[in-house]
Amino acid sequence: MQSANRMTVNRIEIRNFNSVDCFKARFKKGINVIDNEKVLEIILSIISGQSSLFFFDTAGRASPSFVRAECSVGDCCFCIEITESDGEYRLTSPLPDLTESERKMCVFENGKNDWSRELYGYLNEDEFYPNKKLMKLTGGASATHSFRAYLNRFVDENMRNGTLNSRGVFINRNNAEKAVFQFECFKKMLEFRDGFNGLRNIDNTVLPVIVKGIKAEKISLNRQVFVGG
């Protein structure tokens, strides 16, 4: 993975948004610990491209709401903003829209998803994603030959190295605690997504992620990370 394609949120300013009166911060390219859950929710919206996560309410506010995030991908600098417009919040970003599947992988939250069975679900689409649901979640990608070919190759490689069992379920080889094991499975799913997207687009942007429920010292990822409680 080329570092030039990694997105970094360098600075953020929040005013009167999501119960945050005023917040300004600069962030590192690596791991950033965020103690404020409301700020973490806003950063997730910047990464995932969703302003619809927030309820529009002007009651009691002396001035308009806005969020401004200064970001970069390699030498390219840009801003992502959330502003008020016609009675709703509107997010403006130069990045392409994410699929629902990609948005899901913007955040790891301990206990929320069973990442160990994610590939198993892909391999058994009719059982886990009836009525072509997986195709909708992936923006049509799962119906392509290239997706299936990459999935089969990824599964074969991880079966050979002992990471997956014969059904395509991740194996807890080191008897790690449940949260740590699930996080390792999440990392493998990021590897799968980034690998497939990189095949489709050599300039694919690698997004930051939110991690909740894992201690910062146990996190190792080749991208920017925002760690919450």
C-alpha positions in Angstrom: 0.0 0.0 0.0 1.5 3.3 -1.0 1.6 5.9 1.7 0.9 8.6 -0.9 -2.7 7.3 -1.1 -3.5 7.5 2.6 -5.9 10.2 3.7 -5.0 12.2 6.8 -7.3 14.5 8.8 -4.7 17.2 9.8 -6.9 19.7 11.6 -10.5 20.1 12.6 -12.6 23.0 13.9 -16.1 22.5 15.3 -18.6 25.2 16.2 -22.1 24.6 17.8 -22.4 21.1 16.3 -23.5 17.8 17.9 -23.5 19.3 21.4 -19.9 20.6 20.8 -19.7 24.3 21.4 -16.2 24.9 20.2 -13.4 22.4 19.5 -10.1 22.9 17.6 -7.3 20.3 17.2 -4.5 19.1 15.1 -3.9 15.4 14.5 -1.0 13.1 13.9 -0.7 10.8 10.9 -0.7 7.8 13.3 -2.8 7.2 16.4 -4.9 10.0 18.0 -6.8 9.4 21.2 -10.1 11.3 21.4 -11.8 11.5 24.8 -14.9 13.3 23.6 -17.5 10.9 22.1 -19.3 13.7 20.3 -16.1 14.8 18.6 -15.4 11.2 17.6 -18.9 11.0 16.0 -18.1 14.1 14.0 -14.8 12.7 12.8 -16.6 9.6 11.7 -19.0 11.6 9.6 -16.0 13.4 8.0 -14.4 10.0 7.1 -17.6 8.3 6.0 -19.1 11.2 4.2 -22.4 11.2 6.1 -23.9 14.4 7.6 -27.3 12.6 7.9 -26.0 11.0 11.2 -27.0 14.2 13.0 -30.3 15.7 13.9 -30.8 19.3 12.7 -31.8 21.6 15.6 -31.2 25.3 15.9 -32.8 25.7 19.3 -30.8 27.8 21.8 -27.9 28.4 19.4 -26.5 31.9 19.1 -24.6 31.2 15.8 -24.8 28.7 13.0 -23.2 25.3 13.2 -20.2 24.3 11.1 -17.4 21.7 10.9 -14.3 22.2 8.9 -11.7 19.5 8.5 -8.4 20.2 6.7 -7.3 17.0 5.1 -4.6 15.7 2.7 -3.9 12.7 0.5 -0.2 12.8 -0.3 0.6 16.3 -1.5 -3.0 17.1 -2.3 -4.7 19.2 0.4 -8.5 19.8 0.6 -11.2 20.6 3.1 -14.3 18.6 4.1 -17.1 20.8 5.6 -20.5 20.3 7.3 -22.7 23.4 7.1 -26.3 24.4 7.6 -28.3 24.6 4.4 -32.1 24.8 3.9 -33.0 23.3 7.3 -30.5 20.4 7.1 -26.8 19.7 7.5 -24.9 19.3 4.3 -21.4 17.7 3.9 -19.1 18.9 1.2 -16.2 16.7 0.2 -14.1 16.1 -2.9 -13.9 12.4 -2.1 -16.2 9.8 -3.9 -19.2 8.5 -2.1 -18.6 5.3 -0.1 -20.7 2.2 -0.3 -22.6 1.0 2.8 -20.0 -1.8 3.1 -17.1 0.7 3.0 -18.9 2.9 5.6 -19.2 -0.1 7.9 -15.4 -0.5 7.8 -14.8 3.1 8.8 -15.2 2.1 12.5 -14.4 -0.8 14.8 -16.5 -0.9 17.9 -15.9 -3.8 20.3 -18.9 -6.1 20.5 -20.8 -4.5 17.6 -19.9 -6.9 14.7 -18.6 -10.4 14.4 -15.7 -9.7 12.0 -14.5 -13.2 12.2 -17.4 -14.4 10.0 -17.4 -11.5 7.5 -15.6 -13.4 4.7 -17.7 -16.5 5.5 -20.8 -14.4 4.8 -19.3 -13.2 1.5 -18.7 -16.9 0.5 -22.2 -17.8 1.4 -24.0 -14.8 -0.1 -27.4 -16.5 -0.6 -27.6 -17.5 3.1 -26.3 -14.3 4.7 -27.3 -11.7 2.1 -30.5 -12.8 0.4 -32.2 -10.8 -2.3 -28.9 -9.5 -3.7 -28.3 -7.5 -0.5 -24.5 -7.8 -0.7 -24.6 -6.4 -4.2 -26.5 -3.3 -2.8 -24.1 -3.0 0.1 -21.0 -3.1 -2.1 -22.4 -0.8 -4.8 -22.6 -3.7 -7.3 -19.0 -4.8 -6.8 -19.8 -8.2 -5.3 -21.6 -9.2 -8.5 -18.4 -8.7 -10.6 -16.0 -11.4 -11.7 -13.1 -9.4 -10.4 -14.6 -9.3 -6.8 -15.2 -13.1 -6.8 -11.7 -13.8 -8.2 -10.1 -11.6 -5.6 -12.2 -13.0 -2.8 -11.3 -16.6 -3.7 -7.6 -15.7 -4.0 -7.7 -13.9 -0.6 -9.4 -16.8 1.1 -7.0 -19.4 -0.4 -4.0 -17.4 0.8 -5.3 -17.0 4.3 -6.3 -20.7 4.5 -2.8 -21.7 3.5 -1.2 -19.5 6.2 -3.7 -20.7 8.8 -5.6 -17.5 9.3 -8.9 -18.9 8.0 -10.4 -22.3 8.5 -11.9 -24.4 5.6 -15.2 -22.6 5.8 -13.7 -19.1 5.6 -14.0 -18.2 9.3 -11.0 -16.5 10.9 -9.1 -18.6 13.5 -8.0 -17.3 16.9 -4.6 -18.9 16.6 -3.0 -17.1 19.6 -6.0 -17.5 22.0 -6.2 -13.7 22.2 -9.0 -12.1 24.2 -12.2 -11.7 22.3 -11.9 -7.9 21.6 -8.3 -8.2 20.4 -9.2 -11.2 18.1 -12.1 -9.3 16.6 -9.9 -6.3 16.0 -7.4 -8.5 14.2 -10.2 -9.8 12.0 -11.3 -6.2 11.3 -7.7 -5.5 10.2 -7.9 -8.4 7.8 -11.1 -7.1 6.3 -9.5 -3.7 5.8 -6.7 -5.5 4.0 -9.3 -7.3 1.8 -11.1 -4.1 1.0 -8.0 -2.0 0.3 -6.5 -4.8 -1.8 -9.7 -5.1 -4.0 -10.1 -1.3 -4.3 -6.5 -1.0 -5.2 -7.0 -3.5 -8.1 -9.9 -1.4 -9.4 -8.2 1.9 -8.9 -4.4 2.3 -8.5 -5.1 5.8 -6.9 -7.6 4.3 -4.4 -7.6 6.5 -1.2 -7.0 4.6 2.1 -9.2 6.2 4.7 -8.6 6.7 8.4 -10.6 4.6 10.8 -12.3 5.0 14.2 -11.4 2.3 16.9 -13.5 2.0 20.1 -12.9 -0.5 22.9 -9.2 -1.3 22.1 -6.3 0.3 24.0 -4.2 2.6 21.9 -1.0 0.7 22.7 -2.5 -2.5 21.1 -3.4 -0.8 17.8 -1.1 -1.2 14.8 -2.6 0.0 11.5 -1.0 1.4 8.3 -3.3 4.4 8.3 -4.5 7.3 10.6 -6.5 6.1 13.6 -8.8 7.9 16.0 -9.2 5.9 19.2 -12.2 6.3 21.5 -13.5 4.6 24.6 
